[in-house]
Amino acid sequence: MAAAFEPGSHASTFGGNPVACAAAKEVLNALLADGFLQGVREKGEYLAARLARVSETYPTLARGTRGAGLLQALVLTDKGIAHGADLVKAAFEQGLLINFAGNAVLRFLPPLIVSTEEIDQAAEMLDSILAPLA
């Protein structure tokens, strides 16, 4: 395997040290634990469904959702796009970290350990942000 590398083709400040390897091993153990990835898939579906409800509630601001797993987006209408940056700022002020991606969507990327309760909180925050604009 070492023959595949030439000097300068592979380098890392922390790669291969005992602490980095121990951390990587623990991450892999968590990801491979029984039910963990299935739970992530289910939470991704739950997030998509909650965002779809928001889209249905505010059709003048959002026109659907897209995404895969826990990487989800609320697709904005032209009216929603006009408020995109302000929506991100208002979300941040409530403690919800999202971004305005591609000048077209609000992107949600929660951690793999997000709970359904936290997804509900995010949807409620989003609802309170969008309601005054509808």
KAGICOR-V167194 format. One record per backbone hydrogen bond with DSSP energy under -1.0 kcal/mol. CO is the residue of the C=O (numbers start at 1). NH is the residue of the N-H. E is the energy in kcal/mol with one decimal. If there is no record, write none. Layout:
CO;NH;E, CO;NH;E
//
This chain:
1;4;-1.9, 2;5;-1.5, 6;9;-2.5, 14;17;-1.7, 17;21;-2.4, 18;22;-2.3, 19;23;-2.4, 20;24;-2.5, 21;25;-2.4, 22;26;-2.0, 23;27;-2.2, 24;28;-2.4, 25;29;-2.3, 26;30;-2.2, 27;31;-2.6, 28;32;-2.2, 33;36;-2.0, 35;39;-2.3, 36;40;-2.0, 37;41;-2.4, 38;42;-2.5, 39;43;-2.3, 40;44;-2.2, 41;45;-2.2, 42;46;-2.2, 43;47;-2.6, 44;48;-2.4, 45;49;-2.2, 46;50;-2.4, 47;51;-2.5, 48;52;-2.1, 49;53;-1.9, 50;54;-1.8, 51;55;-2.5, 52;56;-2.3, 53;57;-1.9, 54;58;-1.8, 58;61;-1.6, 58;62;-2.5, 61;77;-2.0, 64;75;-2.5, 66;73;-2.6, 68;71;-2.1, 71;68;-2.2, 72;108;-3.5, 73;66;-1.7, 74;106;-2.3, 75;63;-2.9, 77;81;-3.0, 78;82;-1.8, 80;83;-1.1, 81;84;-1.5, 83;87;-2.5, 84;88;-1.9, 85;89;-2.0, 86;90;-2.6, 87;91;-2.4, 88;92;-2.5, 89;93;-2.2, 91;96;-2.9, 92;95;-1.5, 99;107;-3.3, 101;104;-2.0, 101;105;-2.0, 104;76;-2.5, 105;101;-1.9, 106;74;-2.5, 107;99;-1.6, 108;72;-2.3, 111;114;-2.0, 115;119;-1.9, 116;120;-2.5, 117;121;-2.3, 118;122;-2.3, 119;123;-2.4, 120;124;-2.4, 121;125;-2.5, 122;126;-2.7, 123;127;-2.4, 124;128;-2.2, 125;129;-1.6, 126;130;-2.5, 127;131;-2.4, 130;133;-1.6, 130;134;-1.1
//
